[in-house]
């Protein structure tokens, strides 16, 4: 474990993380900082740092849920296509065997 300092809207925080995950933590912190700055700049100047962090977390959570649903939908569509292709292949092989 190593200590990593990150900046979020001008406030510094120190986190412990495995050294192999350092770059990912820094990237996540930059992404969060950017999102919090967008919230602040779009009328959230009166919001507390905590409120901006909660809003950013809700936005990220919403995006993650949307992407997970898209993956599930895409996976189901692929399964249907594979099933249809297998049925066509079975039918073709059944006819070829005659």
Protein Blocks (a to p, Z undefined) as FASTA:
>chain_A
ZZddddeehiacdddddfklmmmmmmmmmmmmmmmmmmmmnopampcfklmmmmmmmmmm
mmmmmmmmmmmmmmmmmmmmmmmmmmmmmmmmmmmmZZ
